[in-house]
């Protein structure tokens, strides 16, 4: 069954805060090639130039541009996760070469977080550094990434008893990155495995530490409503409203999964089959127009019977009345004296095997039960009946008693005398 495609509504906003330059960069892959989008999906990437280092803005922009260009080269046989790894490796190589050309090796770089939404439901993610990806689903915000910072090393040393908690919290290098784009060899690259499955009305949020370093998860979740663009503006404005010194660059990208009923696709469905209804007379005759459309809309889900069906339903009754009328006009001789005859109809359509001295004859039934059945009729004054039938008794006129199994007894009237 064809169903509506879950479409991705994108939004973004950024501000340079109190910094002199904007060192955050972001981008999306185009969606103008349906063949490519079918196997590659839609990608979003965000990079945060490392503050205080030379060429941080250039490193972030170069990383975003390289990632987007490289992802456009994805082939159908390549998995999304393999393609993401290839894109990150290529972005790292280009930024490292840039640092070599400008004599700033180990003095420039950026973070990177990227997601791919494919077929409207698959969410793939890769990241390097401390830029984050979140999923907001059914009222709960969940972070998909773990920051590549020295804090994780310090926490491990606390678990091993090498440092106290107070010493780890006060360490001057606690927030320093342990992996970033622009190194000769990448130290850490995390890929989300397995990928997430999104539901309609889920939100995907990418942000730099200028946002998640200021707002709590509860504050981020509180702004995820309305359109994705409006939500992105509210989040950035909430950061800017905080009375904190030296605000960092802040960037947020938001992808919201919505149902686009104008596009049909077979990969996702939440539609229920329409309720069956009988077509009206106007529909069978091919009539169109406002009056016909209104009648069809008003009769949806209701049983309708055409006038012709009513006529067919009354035909058996009219036939029975005609036969009775003709029987009154046909002269007949006085009927001979016969014993009581028991006619037994078994289950409506199972013929009774004729016994000795009987002959099988069809019994006429109504039009709604066209199949004939057989009944046992006596010959030469002998009756053959089942053990449950009434014993035969001579009477002046034939009295025929019809007994139907599993149904109330019905006594058939004797023919009218001449």
C-alpha positions in Angstrom: 0.0 0.0 0.0 1.3 3.4 -0.8 1.6 5.8 2.0 2.7 9.3 2.8 6.5 9.9 3.0 7.9 11.2 6.2 9.4 14.5 5.0 12.2 16.4 6.8 11.6 20.0 7.8 14.9 21.8 8.3 15.7 24.9 10.3 18.9 26.6 11.5 20.2 29.7 13.3 23.5 31.0 14.6 25.1 34.0 16.3 28.7 34.9 16.9 28.0 35.9 20.5 30.7 38.1 22.0 33.4 36.8 19.6 35.0 38.9 16.9 34.5 36.2 14.2 32.0 33.5 13.4 34.0 30.3 13.5 31.0 27.9 13.2 30.0 26.6 9.8 27.2 24.3 8.6 25.5 22.9 5.5 23.0 20.6 4.0 23.1 18.3 1.0 20.7 19.2 -1.8 17.5 17.3 -2.4 17.0 18.1 -6.1 18.1 14.6 -7.3 15.4 12.0 -6.3 17.5 9.1 -7.5 20.4 10.1 -5.2 18.1 10.9 -2.3 16.5 7.5 -2.5 19.8 5.7 -1.6 21.7 8.5 0.1 19.1 10.4 2.0 19.5 13.9 3.3 22.6 15.0 5.2 23.3 17.9 7.6 26.8 18.8 8.9 28.0 21.3 11.5 31.7 22.2 12.3 33.0 24.4 15.1 36.3 26.1 14.4 38.6 25.7 17.4 38.6 28.9 19.3 41.8 30.7 19.9 43.6 28.9 17.0 44.6 30.4 13.8 42.3 29.9 10.8 39.6 28.3 12.9 36.8 29.8 10.7 38.6 28.6 7.5 39.0 25.1 8.9 35.4 24.8 9.7 34.2 26.1 6.4 36.6 23.8 4.5 35.5 20.8 6.5 31.8 21.5 5.8 32.4 22.0 2.0 34.5 18.9 1.7 32.0 16.8 3.6 29.1 17.9 1.4 31.0 17.4 -1.8 32.3 14.0 -0.8 28.9 12.8 0.3 27.5 13.7 -3.1 29.8 11.0 -4.5 28.1 8.2 -2.6 27.2 5.2 -4.7 24.1 3.0 -4.2 26.2 0.0 -3.2 28.0 2.0 -0.4 26.4 1.9 3.0 25.6 5.2 4.6 27.9 4.6 7.6 30.8 3.7 5.3 30.2 6.9 3.3 30.1 9.0 6.5 33.5 7.6 7.5 34.9 8.3 4.1 33.6 11.9 4.2 35.1 12.5 7.6 38.5 11.1 6.5 38.5 13.3 3.4 37.6 16.4 5.4 40.4 15.7 7.9 42.9 15.3 5.1 41.9 18.6 3.4 42.1 20.6 6.7 45.5 19.0 7.5 46.8 19.9 4.0 45.5 23.4 4.5 47.3 23.6 7.9 50.5 22.4 6.2 50.3 25.0 3.4 49.8 27.8 6.0 52.4 26.5 8.5 49.8 26.0 11.3 49.9 22.3 11.7 48.5 21.4 15.2 47.4 25.0 15.5 44.1 24.9 13.6 41.2 22.5 13.3 37.5 22.1 14.0 34.9 19.7 15.4 32.4 17.9 13.2 29.0 16.4 13.7 26.8 15.1 10.9 23.6 13.2 10.4 21.9 11.5 7.5 18.1 11.0 7.4 17.2 8.4 4.8 13.8 7.3 3.7 12.4 9.6 6.4 13.0 7.1 9.2 16.7 6.1 9.3 19.0 8.3 11.3 22.8 7.9 10.9 25.3 9.9 12.8 29.0 10.5 13.0 31.0 13.0 15.1 34.5 14.2 16.0 35.0 16.6 19.0 32.4 18.1 21.3 29.7 19.2 18.9 26.6 17.2 19.7 23.6 15.5 18.1 20.3 15.0 20.0 17.0 13.2 19.3 13.8 14.6 20.8 11.1 11.9 20.7 7.8 11.6 22.6 8.8 14.4 25.0 12.3 13.0 25.9 15.6 14.5 24.8 18.5 12.1 24.3 22.1 12.8 23.3 23.5 10.6 20.6 27.1 11.6 21.0 29.8 11.6 23.6 32.2 14.6 23.8 35.8 13.8 22.8 37.3 15.8 25.6 39.9 15.2 28.3 37.2 15.1 30.9 36.5 11.4 29.9 40.2 10.6 30.6 39.9 12.3 34.0 36.8 10.5 34.9 38.5 7.1 34.1 41.4 8.1 36.4 38.9 8.8 39.1 37.3 5.4 38.7 40.8 3.8 38.9 41.6 5.7 42.1 44.4 7.7 40.4 42.6 11.1 41.0 40.1 12.4 43.4 36.8 13.8 42.1 37.7 17.3 43.3 41.1 17.1 41.4 39.4 16.0 38.2 36.7 18.8 38.4 39.4 21.4 38.9 41.8 20.2 36.2 42.7 23.1 33.8 42.6 20.8 30.7 39.3 19.3 31.5 37.5 20.8 28.5 40.3 20.3 26.0 39.5 18.2 22.9 41.1 14.8 22.5 40.1 14.5 18.8 39.4 17.0 16.1 39.4 17.5 12.3 42.8 18.6 11.0 45.2 16.1 12.5 47.7 13.9 10.8 45.8 10.9 12.2 42.3 11.1 13.7 42.4 9.9 17.3 38.6 9.3 17.7 35.7 9.0 15.3 32.4 7.8 16.6 29.7 6.4 14.4 26.2 5.7 15.7 25.7 1.9 15.6 23.1 0.7 15.0 21.3 3.7 13.4 18.2 5.1 15.0 14.6 4.7 13.6 12.7 8.0 13.7 9.0 8.4 14.2 6.7 11.1 12.9 7.2 14.4 14.8 10.6 13.4 16.1 13.3 16.2 16.2 17.0 15.9 15.4 19.2 18.7 16.9 22.8 19.5 16.0 24.6 22.1 17.9 28.0 23.6 18.9 29.2 23.8 22.5 28.0 27.5 22.4 24.5 26.1 22.9 24.9 22.9 24.9 27.5 24.5 27.2 24.9 27.1 28.3 21.5 25.4 28.2 20.5 22.2 30.0 18.8 19.4 28.3 15.5 20.5 29.9 15.9 24.0 28.5 16.7 22.7 25.0 13.7 20.4 25.0 11.4 23.2 26.1 12.0 25.1 22.9 11.3 22.2 20.5 7.8 23.0 19.3 6.3 24.8 16.3 8.4 24.9 13.2 12.0 23.9 13.1 13.2 27.3 12.1 11.3 29.1 14.9 12.7 26.6 17.4 16.2 27.2 16.2 15.8 31.0 16.7 14.3 30.5 20.2 17.2 28.3 21.3 19.9 30.8 20.1 18.0 33.8 21.6 17.8 31.9 24.9 21.5 31.6 25.0 22.1 35.2 24.1 19.7 36.3 27.0 22.0 34.7 29.6 24.1 37.2 31.5 27.4 35.4 31.0 30.7 37.0 29.8 32.5 36.3 26.6 29.7 34.3 24.9 30.9 31.8 22.4 29.7 31.3 18.8 26.4 29.4 18.9 24.9 27.4 16.1 21.9 25.0 16.0 20.5 22.9 13.1 17.1 21.2 13.5 15.5 18.5 11.4 11.9 17.6 12.2 10.2 14.5 10.7 6.8 15.3 9.3 4.3 13.5 7.2 3.9 15.0 3.7 0.7 13.6 2.3 1.3 15.0 -1.2 4.1 12.5 -1.8 3.6 8.8 -2.0 6.1 6.2 -1.0 6.0 2.5 -0.1 8.6 2.4 2.7 6.4 3.8 5.4 2.7 3.7 6.2 0.4 4.6 9.0 -2.7 4.7 7.0 -5.7 2.4 7.7 -7.6 0.8 4.9 -10.8 2.7 4.0 -14.1 1.3 5.3 -15.9 -0.6 2.5 -19.2 0.8 1.4 -21.7 -0.1 -1.4 -21.5 2.3 -4.4 -24.6 4.5 -4.9 -26.7 4.4 -8.0 -25.1 7.6 -9.2 -21.7 6.1 -8.9 -22.6 3.0 -10.8 -24.3 5.1 -13.6 -21.1 7.3 -13.8 -22.9 10.5 -12.7 -20.7 13.4 -11.6 -21.3 16.9 -10.2 -21.6 18.6 -6.9 -24.8 16.9 -6.0 -23.4 13.5 -6.7 -20.2 14.2 -4.8 -22.2 15.5 -1.8 -24.3 12.3 -1.8 -21.3 10.1 -2.0 -19.6 12.0 0.9 -22.8 11.8 3.0 -23.2 8.0 2.4 -19.6 7.0 3.3 -19.5 4.1 5.7 -23.3 3.5 5.6 -25.2 0.7 4.0 -27.2 1.7 0.9 -29.7 -0.4 -1.0 -30.7 0.5 -4.6 -34.4 0.6 -5.6 -33.7 -2.3 -8.0 -32.6 -4.4 -5.0 -35.9 -3.7 -3.3 -37.8 -4.8 -6.4 -35.8 -8.0 -6.6 -36.5 -8.7 -2.9 -40.3 -8.4 -3.5 -40.4 -10.7 -6.6 -40.8 -13.9 -4.6 -43.7 -12.4 -2.7 -45.4 -11.3 -5.9 -44.9 -14.7 -7.4 -46.5 -16.4 -4.4 -49.5 -14.2 -4.5 -50.0 -14.9 -8.2 -49.8 -18.7 -7.8 -52.4 -18.5 -4.9 -54.7 -16.5 -7.1 -54.5 -18.9 -10.0 -55.1 -21.9 -7.6 -58.5 -20.4 -6.7 -59.6 -20.3 -10.3 -58.5 -23.8 -11.3 -61.3 -26.4 -10.8 -60.4 -29.6 -9.0 -62.2 -32.8 -8.2 -62.8 -33.9 -4.5 -59.6 -35.2 -3.0 -59.5 -38.8 -2.0 -59.0 -39.7 1.6 -55.3 -40.1 2.5 -53.4 -40.7 5.6 -51.4 -37.8 7.3 -48.3 -37.1 5.3 -45.1 -35.9 7.1 -42.7 -34.0 4.9 -39.3 -33.5 6.5 -36.7 -30.9 5.3 -33.3 -31.7 6.7 -30.9 -28.8 7.3 -32.4 -26.9 4.3 -30.3 -28.5 1.6 -29.5 -32.2 2.5 -31.8 -34.6 0.5 -33.6 -37.4 2.4 -32.9 -40.8 1.0 -36.3 -42.3 -0.1 -37.2 -45.4 1.7 -39.2 -48.4 0.4 -42.5 -47.4 -1.1 -41.5 -43.7 -1.5 -40.4 -41.6 -4.4 -38.1 -38.5 -4.3 -39.8 -35.3 -5.6 -38.5 -31.7 -5.5 -40.1 -29.3 -3.1 -40.6 -25.8 -4.4 -38.7 -23.1 -2.4 -38.5 -19.4 -2.5 -36.3 -17.4 -4.8 -33.8 -16.6 -2.1 -33.1 -20.4 -1.8 -32.9 -21.6 -5.4 -31.5 -25.0 -4.8 -34.1 -27.9 -4.8 -34.3 -30.4 -2.0 -35.8 -33.8 -1.9 -38.7 -34.9 0.3 -40.2 -38.3 1.1 -43.8 -38.7 -0.2 -45.9 -41.9 0.5 -47.2 -44.2 -2.2 -50.4 -46.3 -1.9 -51.3 -44.9 1.5 -48.0 -45.8 3.2 -46.1 -43.2 5.1 -42.4 -43.2 5.7 -41.3 -40.9 8.5 -38.4 -40.5 10.8 -38.8 -41.8 14.4 -39.5 -38.3 15.6 -42.4 -37.7 13.2 -46.0 -38.0 14.2 -47.8 -41.4 13.6 -50.0 -41.5 10.5 -53.7 -41.0 11.1 -56.5 -41.2 8.4 -58.3 -37.9 7.9 -61.1 -36.8 5.6 -58.8 -34.3 3.8 -55.1 -34.4 3.3 -53.3 -32.6 6.0 -49.7 -31.9 5.2 -47.4 -31.1 8.1 -43.9 -29.7 7.3 -41.3 -30.3 10.0 -38.0 -28.5 9.7 -35.1 -29.6 11.8 -33.4 -27.0 14.0 -36.2 -24.5 13.3 -39.8 -24.0 14.4 -42.5 -26.3 12.9 -44.5 -24.8 10.0 -47.9 -26.3 9.0 -48.5 -26.0 5.2 -52.2 -25.3 4.4 -54.2 -27.9 2.4 -55.3 -27.1 -1.2 -58.6 -25.3 -1.3 -61.6 -27.4 -2.3 -63.1 -27.0 -5.8 
